[in-house]
Amino acid sequence: MTYRTEKTIVELARQRAKEHHERKYITFLVNGEDEETHLSYGQLDHSACQIAAWLQNQGLAKGDRVIVMLPNGIEFIQAFYGCLYAGVLPVLLPHQMHAYRESLLPALIATTPKALIANPQVIDFLRTRLPEDLRPHFETLSLATPHEMLTGPSFSYTAPAISTNDVAYLQFSSGSTGEPKGVQVGHSNVLDNMEQAYSAMEWEEGNKTALWLPLFHDFGLAAGLIGSLYHGGTLILMTTVHFVLKPQRWLQMIVKYQCAHSFAPPFAFDACVRNINDEEKSQLNLSCWKSVVIGSEPVHYTATKTFNDYFAACGLKPNVVRPGFGMAETVIMFSVSPMLSALCVDRHLLEKEGMLKVVDDSTPIEDKKYLVNLGPEMNDHTIKIKDSNGDALPEGRVGEILLTGPSVCMGYYNNPQATEATFRNKINNDDRHYLSTGDLGLMWNGNLFFSGRIKDIIIIRGRNYYPHDIEFVIPKLQEVVPEGAMAYASFKDEKAEELVLAIEIKAELLKELDSFLKNSLPELDQNVIKLIGEHFQIFPAKRLYLRPGTIKKTSSGKIKHQLSKELFEQGEFQGLLACLTEGELPLEEASTGIKETVAQLFKKFAKQDPIFDKPVVDLGVDSMIIMFLLEELQEKYPAPEEEDVFEFFSENSTLQDLIDWLEKIQSLHVMSV
């Protein structure tokens, strides 16, 4: 089955360096557009050996763990492969230091690493400014930046004996449905999964791939970075921040570098439609694009079709966008559809009885639902749908999605209980072990269709409602932040579930907060109730109206339903504008100067105190939070037409730079008046 003869990722990388020493493996767009740095296959091999030798000199041996906290860039790639070459297990985490209590400390406790590799800002913090109570967690770690490892004293590298059955790295799951856990991803798992992708994505030797997804996340790491290694191609890479600030950079990158492949979650396609105007669209020729897997969260048919239709005039072929299903526990992909397609089904029968009935597209919107085709099971892999009694269900019946095959990973690191519960599931009259996905779906004509998450299902009056369906509809209202709605169930008097909606309001509407709460919110609330009633025939008993960025999300943009629900129900969160059942809960906003406003907004969105003299992206700020901050500042401090805060802001901008720019713009505005 295996296309490549190599049995480990390290063997594959070293063979690539031997065969294609000068071929570019990475082209990193430093500014998201035209400033390039490069890494060839030969340079990758050389730097990986250096970093591996450094780790070995520090006393690390095969199987030890190393925390890697780096943003997208050449250094992340060098550090990741350096760990693989040394046979140690990279533990991949977000590079933002502010998230240490949510991701770093739990990972330290779970994996007991011996080293930590990060950027200079994080290393400096850990060496010189770490709070006293946290020092015991870090005092035994070897700390270094990739630059220090590559430019310091050179050491001799001894290649360890690495087997195809060895663990390659620990991929921490996103935690959208619970506590993050370290997935043990084996070399054989990765190469088997890449072989499946080779066929499903129509990879060819030397193809180019466009990527902005974070490399510490499974979608970016496995599909983008390792996938490019597998087919001997070039990865054109930029940061997630650069995409979020200007989504057109993604498609422009594909055109400029003639990329054949890419990967992205659903919100990216919507962002392109919303942000790329007709003039910019006229300059795009997307005929080079062969495939883009859309996944990481539920795929909505109408929104994705809008993307296809909008860019069809640019040469985008209808079979380029390919919905897929997968998770960190399966490396990344487990099924991929050859193109966007969907079943139009009877919503009531599906949600009440868990049964499929195909209906005509002309069916009223409240009576139908589109299920996106996620493709067939891969070669040598099996997808089963199981009922609550442990029996395999026939096609057309909704149940839990279970998976088995060589892409299924080796369990959770140092967590046998969770491994048993997730990786060791059985189906009646079947001796194989299956991976429990926690998702509901069905098979139809040999293809997989997703219908919802088991833990997040809302059951009202005996009917199942899936949060992602409700969350997709609410942002149709213009006041709501895209991807800014969450639906969950809350028990009333411990007897019956009621629907609760958490809705983030666009920042520009909150400039005059009192006016919004008194004049705009009542009408918006009625529109929300009407919209949900028309689509789902249910009444949202409680509506939480929130500031942008309040809903907790994973690094890939998926809503953390369980965590957010817990915070909302306990009242342990900031950002509430109003909680409506019968009335409103107004808040006041003080009149402040530019510096105070920037500081307040930063603290409100980022949930941390501002540091004015360091680049904002190094303060641990999520890219979506940066976008919300800039949007609100742009609305609060209007600039002349030729000036744009998004054009001014860069990856190196500090909060003080932003304040200085806003003060300059405002002074020019006053002078012109």
C-alpha positions in Angstrom: 0.0 0.0 0.0 2.7 2.5 0.9 3.8 4.8 -1.9 7.1 5.7 -0.2 9.6 3.0 0.8 10.7 4.9 4.0 9.3 3.7 7.3 9.7 6.8 9.4 9.4 10.5 9.0 13.1 10.9 9.6 14.0 8.4 6.9 11.7 10.3 4.5 13.3 13.6 5.4 16.8 12.3 5.0 16.0 10.7 1.7 14.5 13.9 0.4 17.7 15.8 1.4 19.7 13.2 -0.6 17.5 13.2 -3.6 16.6 16.9 -3.8 19.2 18.7 -1.7 18.7 22.1 -3.3 14.9 21.9 -3.8 12.9 24.4 -1.7 11.0 22.7 1.1 9.7 25.9 2.7 9.1 29.5 1.4 8.0 31.5 4.4 6.4 34.9 3.8 7.7 36.9 6.7 5.2 39.8 6.1 2.5 37.7 4.6 3.2 39.0 1.1 6.6 39.5 -0.5 9.3 39.2 2.1 10.6 35.6 1.7 12.9 33.3 3.6 13.6 29.8 2.4 14.6 26.4 3.6 15.8 23.7 1.2 15.6 19.9 1.9 19.3 19.9 2.4 19.2 22.8 4.8 16.4 21.1 6.7 18.5 18.0 7.2 21.5 20.0 8.3 19.7 22.1 10.9 17.7 19.1 12.2 21.0 17.3 12.8 22.3 20.3 14.7 19.3 20.7 16.9 19.2 16.9 17.5 22.9 17.0 18.6 22.2 19.9 20.9 19.3 18.0 22.6 21.5 14.9 22.9 24.3 17.0 24.5 21.7 18.2 27.1 21.2 14.6 28.1 18.0 13.9 26.2 17.5 10.4 24.9 15.0 8.6 22.7 11.5 8.9 24.1 12.1 12.0 26.2 9.8 14.9 25.7 10.4 18.5 24.5 7.9 21.3 24.7 7.9 23.3 21.4 6.2 26.7 21.6 6.9 28.6 18.3 4.9 30.5 15.8 4.8 29.6 12.1 8.2 30.1 10.5 11.4 28.4 9.6 12.5 28.0 13.2 9.4 25.9 14.1 10.2 23.5 11.3 13.8 23.2 12.3 12.9 22.6 15.9 10.2 20.0 15.1 12.4 18.0 12.8 15.4 18.3 15.2 13.3 16.6 17.8 12.3 13.8 15.4 16.0 13.3 14.4 16.9 12.9 18.1 14.1 10.5 18.7 12.6 12.7 21.4 8.9 13.6 21.3 8.0 17.2 20.5 5.0 18.4 22.5 3.4 21.0 20.2 1.7 23.9 22.0 0.6 27.5 21.1 3.5 29.9 21.3 1.6 32.5 23.3 2.8 32.7 26.8 -0.5 34.0 28.2 -2.1 30.6 27.7 0.4 28.8 30.0 -2.3 28.0 32.6 -4.6 26.5 30.0 -2.1 24.6 27.9 1.5 24.8 29.0 1.2 23.9 32.7 -1.1 20.9 32.1 1.3 19.7 29.3 4.2 20.0 31.7 2.5 18.0 34.3 1.3 15.4 31.8 4.5 14.9 29.8 7.3 15.7 32.3 9.6 17.2 29.5 13.3 17.8 29.8 13.6 20.8 27.5 11.5 23.7 26.2 12.1 25.4 22.8 10.4 28.8 22.3 11.0 32.3 20.8 13.2 34.8 22.6 10.3 36.6 24.4 9.1 33.4 26.0 12.6 32.2 26.9 13.4 35.5 28.5 10.2 35.5 30.5 11.0 32.0 31.8 14.6 32.8 32.6 14.1 36.2 34.2 10.5 37.1 35.0 8.8 33.8 36.0 6.6 34.2 39.1 8.0 32.5 42.2 5.2 30.0 42.5 5.8 28.7 38.9 9.5 28.2 39.1 9.4 24.6 40.4 7.7 23.6 37.2 10.5 25.0 35.0 13.7 24.7 37.1 14.8 21.3 35.7 14.1 22.2 32.0 16.8 23.1 29.5 15.5 26.3 27.9 16.6 27.5 24.4 15.6 29.3 21.3 16.2 27.6 17.9 18.7 30.4 17.1 20.7 29.5 20.3 20.7 25.9 19.4 21.9 26.5 15.8 24.5 29.2 16.4 26.1 28.0 19.7 28.8 25.3 20.1 28.4 22.5 17.6 28.0 18.9 18.9 28.2 15.5 17.2 24.9 14.0 16.2 24.3 10.3 16.7 21.3 9.0 14.8 19.2 6.9 17.2 17.5 3.7 16.1 13.9 4.8 15.3 11.3 2.2 14.3 8.2 2.6 12.3 6.2 1.6 15.4 7.7 4.3 17.5 5.8 7.5 18.6 6.9 10.4 16.5 5.3 13.3 18.4 2.6 14.3 20.9 -0.3 16.2 19.3 -2.4 17.8 22.0 -6.1 17.6 21.1 -7.9 20.9 20.8 -10.0 20.4 23.9 -13.3 21.5 22.2 -15.2 18.8 24.1 -13.1 18.4 27.2 -9.6 18.6 28.7 -6.7 18.5 26.1 -4.9 15.2 25.9 -1.6 14.3 24.3 -2.2 12.0 21.3 0.7 9.6 20.6 1.2 10.0 16.8 3.3 7.1 15.5 5.6 7.2 12.4 3.5 4.5 10.8 0.3 6.4 11.5 1.6 9.5 9.8 3.0 7.7 6.7 -0.2 5.6 6.3 -2.3 8.7 6.6 -0.2 10.6 4.1 -0.5 7.8 1.6 -4.3 8.1 1.8 -4.1 11.8 1.3 -1.7 11.4 -1.6 -4.6 9.8 -3.5 -7.5 11.8 -2.1 -5.8 15.2 -2.7 -4.3 14.2 -6.1 -0.8 15.1 -4.8 2.0 14.9 -7.4 5.8 15.1 -6.9 7.0 18.7 -6.5 3.5 20.3 -6.0 3.3 23.5 -4.0 0.9 23.9 -1.0 -0.4 27.2 0.4 -0.7 27.3 4.2 -1.5 29.7 7.0 -2.9 27.3 9.6 -0.9 27.1 12.8 1.8 24.4 12.6 1.3 23.3 16.2 -2.2 22.2 15.2 -2.8 18.8 13.5 -4.4 20.3 10.4 -1.4 22.5 9.6 1.3 20.1 10.9 0.3 16.8 9.3 -1.6 17.9 6.2 0.4 20.9 5.3 4.0 20.5 6.6 4.5 16.7 6.6 2.2 16.3 3.6 4.5 18.6 1.5 7.5 16.5 2.7 5.7 13.3 1.6 5.1 14.4 -2.0 8.4 16.3 -2.2 6.8 19.6 -2.7 7.3 23.2 -1.5 5.2 24.6 1.3 4.4 28.3 0.9 3.8 29.4 4.5 2.6 32.5 6.3 1.3 33.2 9.8 -2.4 32.9 10.9 -2.3 36.5 11.9 -1.4 37.6 8.4 -4.4 35.7 7.0 -6.9 37.0 9.6 -5.8 40.6 9.1 -6.1 40.3 5.3 -7.8 37.1 4.0 -7.1 37.9 0.4 -3.4 37.1 1.0 -4.3 33.4 1.0 -5.8 33.4 -2.5 -3.1 35.8 -3.7 -0.5 33.4 -2.4 -2.0 30.6 -4.3 -2.0 32.6 -7.6 1.5 34.1 -7.2 3.2 30.8 -6.3 0.9 28.6 -8.5 -0.1 26.4 -5.5 -2.0 23.2 -6.3 -3.1 22.4 -2.7 -4.2 23.9 0.5 -6.2 23.2 3.8 -8.6 25.5 5.7 -11.5 25.5 8.2 -14.9 26.7 7.1 -14.6 30.3 8.5 -11.7 31.0 6.0 -14.0 30.5 3.0 -16.6 32.9 4.4 -13.8 35.4 5.3 -12.7 35.4 1.6 -16.2 36.0 0.3 -16.7 38.9 2.8 -13.3 40.6 2.3 -12.4 40.2 -1.3 -14.1 42.7 -3.5 -14.9 42.5 -7.2 -11.7 44.4 -8.2 -9.5 42.1 -6.2 -11.4 39.1 -7.5 -10.8 40.2 -11.1 -7.0 39.8 -10.5 -7.2 36.2 -9.3 -6.7 33.3 -11.6 -7.3 30.2 -9.5 -7.1 27.6 -12.3 -3.8 26.3 -10.8 -5.7 25.1 -7.6 -6.3 21.4 -7.6 -7.6 20.6 -4.1 -8.3 22.2 -0.7 -9.6 20.1 2.1 -12.1 21.9 4.2 -12.5 20.6 7.7 -11.6 21.0 11.4 -15.2 21.9 12.2 -18.6 21.1 10.7 -18.9 22.1 7.0 -22.0 24.0 6.0 -23.2 23.3 2.4 -24.7 26.7 1.5 -21.8 28.8 2.8 -19.2 26.6 1.0 -21.2 26.6 -2.2 -21.3 30.4 -1.9 -17.5 30.4 -2.0 -17.5 28.1 -5.0 -20.0 30.3 -6.9 -18.3 33.6 -5.9 -14.9 32.5 -7.2 -16.0 30.4 -10.2 -15.3 33.4 -12.5 -11.6 33.2 -11.3 -11.1 29.8 -12.7 -12.0 27.9 -9.4 -13.1 24.4 -10.5 -16.1 22.9 -8.7 -14.1 19.9 -7.5 -11.4 21.9 -5.8 -13.1 22.3 -2.4 -13.2 18.8 -0.8 -14.9 18.4 2.6 -13.2 15.9 4.9 -13.5 14.2 8.3 -10.7 13.6 10.7 -9.2 14.5 14.1 -5.9 14.5 15.9 -6.5 10.9 17.0 -6.3 9.8 13.3 -3.3 12.0 12.4 -5.6 14.3 10.5 -7.8 13.0 7.6 -10.0 9.9 7.7 -12.2 10.6 4.8 -12.3 13.1 2.0 -15.0 13.8 -0.6 -13.9 14.3 -4.2 -16.0 17.5 -4.3 -18.6 19.6 -2.5 -22.0 17.8 -2.5 -24.8 17.3 0.0 -27.9 15.4 0.8 -31.1 17.5 1.3 -32.9 15.6 4.0 -36.1 15.7 6.1 -35.0 17.7 9.2 -37.8 16.4 11.5 -37.2 12.7 10.8 -33.5 13.1 11.2 -33.7 15.0 14.5 -36.6 13.1 16.0 -35.9 9.5 14.8 -32.3 9.6 13.7 -33.4 8.4 10.2 -32.6 9.6 6.7 -35.2 10.7 4.2 -34.0 12.6 1.1 -36.3 15.5 0.1 -36.3 18.0 -2.7 -34.4 21.3 -2.5 -37.6 23.2 -2.8 -38.7 21.9 0.6 -39.3 24.9 3.0 -36.1 25.8 5.0 -37.6 24.9 8.3 -38.3 21.3 7.1 -35.0 20.5 5.5 -31.4 20.2 6.4 -28.3 19.8 4.2 -25.8 17.0 5.2 -22.4 17.5 3.6 -20.8 14.5 1.9 -17.4 13.8 3.7 -16.4 11.0 1.4 -15.9 7.2 1.7 -13.7 5.3 4.1 -10.0 5.1 3.0 -8.3 2.0 1.8 -7.6 -0.4 4.7 -9.7 1.7 7.0 -13.2 1.2 8.3 -16.0 3.6 9.4 -18.9 2.2 11.4 -22.0 3.8 12.8 -22.9 2.4 16.2 -26.1 2.6 18.3 -26.4 3.0 22.0 -26.6 -0.8 22.4 -23.2 -1.4 20.7 -24.7 -2.7 17.4 -23.6 -1.5 14.0 -26.3 0.5 12.2 -27.2 0.1 8.6 -26.9 3.0 6.1 -29.3 5.9 6.7 -29.4 5.6 10.5 -27.7 8.1 12.8 -25.3 6.9 15.5 -21.9 7.4 16.8 -19.0 7.4 14.3 -16.4 4.8 15.1 -13.1 4.4 13.2 -10.4 1.7 12.8 -7.4 1.4 10.6 -3.6 2.1 10.4 -4.2 5.9 10.6 -5.7 5.6 14.1 -3.0 6.7 16.6 -1.5 4.9 19.5 -3.5 6.3 22.4 -3.1 9.2 24.8 0.3 9.7 26.4 0.4 8.6 30.1 -3.4 8.4 30.2 -4.5 4.7 30.1 -8.0 5.5 31.3 -8.7 8.0 28.5 -7.0 5.7 26.0 -9.2 2.8 27.0 -12.4 4.9 26.8 -11.5 6.4 23.4 -9.3 4.0 21.5 -10.6 0.6 22.7 -14.3 0.6 21.8 -16.0 -2.5 20.5 -19.0 -3.2 18.3 -21.1 -6.3 18.9 -19.9 -9.3 16.8 -16.7 -7.5 15.8 -13.4 -8.3 17.4 -11.6 -5.1 16.3 -10.9 -2.1 18.5 -12.5 1.2 17.3 -11.8 4.8 18.0 -14.7 6.6 19.5 -15.0 10.0 17.7 -17.6 11.6 20.0 -19.5 12.6 16.8 -22.8 11.5 15.3 -23.3 10.7 11.7 -24.5 8.2 9.1 -23.4 6.4 6.1 -25.2 6.7 2.8 -24.2 5.1 -0.5 -20.8 4.3 1.0 -20.1 8.0 2.1 -19.9 9.5 5.6 -22.2 12.4 6.6 -21.7 14.3 9.9 -24.8 15.3 11.9 -23.5 16.5 15.3 -21.5 16.1 18.5 -22.7 13.6 21.1 -21.8 15.8 24.1 -23.2 19.0 22.6 -26.6 17.7 21.5 -29.5 19.8 22.7 -32.6 17.7 23.5 -35.9 19.7 23.9 -39.2 18.0 24.1 -37.7 14.7 22.8 -36.1 16.3 19.7 -32.3 16.5 19.0 -30.9 19.9 17.9 -27.3 20.2 16.9 -25.5 23.4 18.1 -23.6 23.9 14.9 -26.8 24.2 12.9 -28.1 26.9 15.2 -24.7 28.6 15.3 -24.5 28.7 11.6 -27.9 30.5 11.2 -27.5 33.3 13.9 -24.6 35.2 12.1 -26.9 35.8 9.2 -28.0 38.8 11.3 -25.7 41.7 10.4 -25.1 42.7 14.0 -23.5 39.4 14.9 -19.8 38.6 14.7 -19.1 36.0 12.0 -18.5 32.6 13.8 -19.7 34.5 16.9 -22.6 32.4 18.2 -22.9 29.5 20.5 -25.9 27.3 21.4 -26.2 25.1 24.4 -28.8 23.5 26.6 -29.4 24.5 30.2 -31.6 22.7 32.7 -34.6 24.7 34.1 -35.6 23.7 37.6 -33.6 20.4 37.0 -36.6 19.1 34.9 -36.3 20.1 31.3 -33.7 21.5 29.0 -34.0 25.0 27.5 -32.1 26.6 24.7 -29.5 29.2 25.6 -27.8 31.4 23.0 -24.5 33.2 23.5 -24.1 35.9 20.8 -21.1 38.2 20.1 -21.9 41.6 18.8 -19.7 43.4 16.2 -17.4 45.9 17.9 -18.4 48.8 15.7 -21.9 48.7 17.1 -20.6 49.1 20.7 -19.0 52.5 20.2 -22.2 54.1 21.6 -23.0 51.4 24.1 -25.9 53.0 25.9 -27.6 53.7 22.6 -27.1 50.2 21.4 -28.5 48.7 24.6 -31.5 51.0 24.7 -32.3 51.3 21.0 -30.8 48.5 19.0 -30.7 45.5 21.2 -34.4 45.0 21.7 -35.0 44.8 18.0 -32.0 42.5 17.5 -33.3 40.2 20.3 -36.7 40.0 18.6 -34.9 39.2 15.3 -32.9 36.4 17.0 -36.0 34.9 18.4 -37.8 35.1 15.1 -34.9 33.6 13.2 -34.5 30.6 15.5 -38.3 30.1 15.5 -38.5 30.1 11.7 -35.6 27.7 11.2 -36.0 25.3 14.2 -39.5 25.9 15.7 -38.0 26.4 19.2 -37.8 29.4 21.5 -34.4 30.4 22.9 -35.2 30.9 26.6 -32.1 32.9 27.4 -30.0 35.1 25.2 -26.5 36.2 26.3 -25.2 39.2 24.2 -21.5 39.5 24.4 -18.5 41.5 23.4 -16.3 40.0 20.6 -13.9 37.3 21.7 -15.9 36.3 24.8 -16.8 32.8 23.6 -13.9 30.4 24.3 -12.4 28.7 21.3 -9.6 26.3 20.5 -6.5 27.3 18.5 -8.2 26.2 15.3 -11.3 28.3 15.9 -13.6 25.5 17.2 -16.0 26.6 20.0 -15.1 25.1 23.4 -18.8 24.3 24.2 -18.2 22.6 27.6 -15.8 25.2 29.0 -17.9 28.2 27.7 -21.1 26.7 29.0 -19.5 26.2 32.4 -18.3 29.8 32.5 -21.6 31.3 31.3 -23.6 29.3 33.8 -21.3 30.1 36.7 -21.0 33.8 35.7 -17.2 33.5 35.7 -16.5 35.6 32.6 -16.1 39.1 31.3 -17.7 40.6 28.2 -21.4 40.3 29.0 -23.5 43.1 27.5 -26.9 41.8 28.3 -28.6 38.7 29.5 -32.2 38.7 28.2 -35.1 36.6 29.3 -37.5 39.5 30.1 -35.2 42.5 30.4 -31.8 44.0 29.8 -28.6 44.3 31.8 -27.0 47.5 30.6 -23.3 48.3 31.1 -21.6 51.7 31.2 -18.6 52.8 29.2 -16.3 55.5 30.4 -15.0 58.3 28.2 -11.2 58.0 27.9 -8.2 59.0 25.9 -6.6 56.9 23.2 -4.0 55.2 25.3 -6.6 54.4 28.0 -9.0 53.1 25.4 -6.5 50.9 23.7 -5.4 49.5 27.1 -9.0 48.9 28.2 -10.0 47.2 24.9 -6.8 45.1 24.9 -7.5 43.9 28.5 -11.2 43.3 27.6 -10.5 41.2 24.5 -7.2 39.5 25.5 -8.1 39.0 29.2 -4.7 40.2 30.3 -2.9 43.4 31.2 -1.4 45.3 28.3 2.4 45.5 27.7 3.0 48.5 25.5 6.6 48.0 24.2 6.5 44.4 22.9 4.9 43.2 19.6 1.3 42.4 20.2 1.6 39.0 18.5 4.2 38.1 21.1 1.9 38.9 24.0 -0.1 35.7 23.5 -3.0 37.3 21.6 -5.1 35.1 19.4 -5.3 36.4 15.8 -9.1 36.8 15.9 -8.7 39.0 19.0 -6.3 41.2 17.1 -8.9 41.6 14.4 -11.6 42.5 16.9 -9.4 45.0 18.6 -8.4 46.7 15.3 -12.0 46.7 14.1 -13.3 48.4 17.2 -10.4 51.0 17.1 -11.1 51.7 13.5 -14.8 52.4 14.3 -14.0 54.4 17.4 -11.3 56.5 15.7 -12.3 57.0 12.0 -9.3 57.6 9.7 -9.0 59.4 6.4 -9.9 57.2 3.4 -6.3 56.7 2.4 -5.3 55.5 5.9 -6.2 52.0 7.3 -5.3 50.6 10.7 -5.2 47.1 9.2 -2.6 48.2 6.6 -0.6 50.0 9.3 -0.6 47.1 11.8 2.1 44.5 11.2 3.5 41.4 13.1 6.0 43.7 14.7 3.6 46.4 15.9 3.4 47.2 19.6 0.5 48.7 21.4 2.5 51.9 21.7 3.0 51.9 17.9 -0.8 51.6 17.6 -1.4 54.4 20.1 1.1 56.7 18.3 -0.5 56.0 14.9 -4.1 56.6 16.2 -3.0 59.9 17.8 -1.4 61.0 14.6 -4.4 60.1 12.6 -6.7 61.9 15.0 -4.6 65.0 14.9 -4.7 65.0 11.1 -8.5 64.5 11.3 -8.9 67.5 13.6 -6.7 69.7 11.4 -8.7 68.7 8.3 -11.9 69.6 10.1 
